[in-house]
Amino acid sequence: MNYKKDLQEAKLLKTRRDFLRTTTKGLGAAALSSLVLPNLVQGQRSSHPYMQGTNGILDGLHHMAKAKRVIYLFQSGGPSQIELYDYKPALHEHWGKEIPDSVRGGQRITGMLAAQSSFPLVGSKFDFRQHPVTGGHFSSLVPNISNIAEDICVINSMYTEAINHEPAIVFLQTGSQQVGRPSIGSWMSYGLGSPNKNLPAFIVLLSRGKSDTQNLNMQAWNNGFLPSHHQGVRFRSGHDPVLYLSNPAGIDRASRRRELDFLTKLESEQKSIWGDPEIDSKINQYELAYRMQTSVPEVTDLSDEPDYIFDMYGPDARTPGTYAANCLLARRLAERDVPFIQLYHMGWDQHGNLPSQIQQLARSSDQASAALVTDLKQRGLLNDTLVIWGGEFGRTSFSQGKLTKENYGRDHHPRCFSIWMAGGGIKPGLVYGETDDFSYNIAENPVHVHDFQATLLHQLGIDHEKLTFKHQGRRYRLTDVHGKVVKDILT
């Protein structure tokens, strides 16, 4: 078989088929573009003062950015706002009493409560302390986060429509409860690119607060319909942080370089024939992987960190793959200008035995979360780094299962939950939003998932309505057709 002849015939075939389209519609579209969008045809960049020039799809920023990078500390499983940040003494006064119908209002519950005949209210077993400056209340479970209260903004009025874990996580990360949409990090990579060419623009780190925990769906950091090189790259603990990155036995770096050069030549020829943009993504990924062979071992090697830094993040910081070690690694990645760093800490799903389990999760995350904010601040990085802490939904104010003075559980609750944010132009020392006396419904300043997403992009200099991608005949965006910037929490 003559492969060279077949390749040449394929090129000629495409040329004949495209001739009329190229010389009529193609030229006509170019002519129209030259009238409507002269900068696009002439290759000129906008002179708008905020168009500082990105290497993503955007010609530049839509407005002045307050943040250059994001570290998202996602607490997977739905941390109980009642045990952590949303102080509700009324729940102790009504301990064991049925939740009033006027409060519950016929709202849906999960299938796990279908056989439960009563819904007794239960207050937190843990003490709360009011911060003397911010006025916010913090549980004894999070003493270190309480100590940085003047640096963070606690939002107690988040809400979502999703009531089960996977749709809720995917909704918060992609703007849709159905899988297949790009995640926040992928949108950011697509829109802004990255100033660091030796590391991915979107990096994912996973940790487990306890061993028996629900796994995550990789769709939470997927690129969806965006080009595949915008997908989040997971860094693992151990000898090979990125799978298949190291050269196999018998292949040195020079040999790898020759192989990539040859592949690039072949795939460029293929792109010229078929015009498939995914070919560019493959070339980009090959080249990035080659550069990562030196950059990844350097950034993941924590041996050059001084002892006082490990002491700051806690004893687990010396153990790869723990939440504390990942928080320290996140700071190192932020120093190297990685734009989006996503940590997932699994295990916050406490349907039963909540008092014991939430202590375990809080111990594994409280010190390191606070240390990360403090560490960024003392290095001058907090001002332009947006740090986010929170899960996919909250927990019910009534007990799931049998209620005793020492033990209880809480089911999923989408109607209100708490997160906090720090740095990146977010007002520090603020407690925003309020729930009713039972932490069941929002009483003041509701913040929807899409509002949160719009605010995040706004701090990066992106108008959430203008970062779009045309897919299947429709222009999609992270916030779908919703979302408003929560200006009250911005500096």
Summary of the structure (lengths in Angstrom):
residues: 491
radius of gyration: 25.1
end to end distance: 67.8
largest distance: 84.9
contacts: 1616
relative contact order: 0.19
helix: 41%
strand: 16%
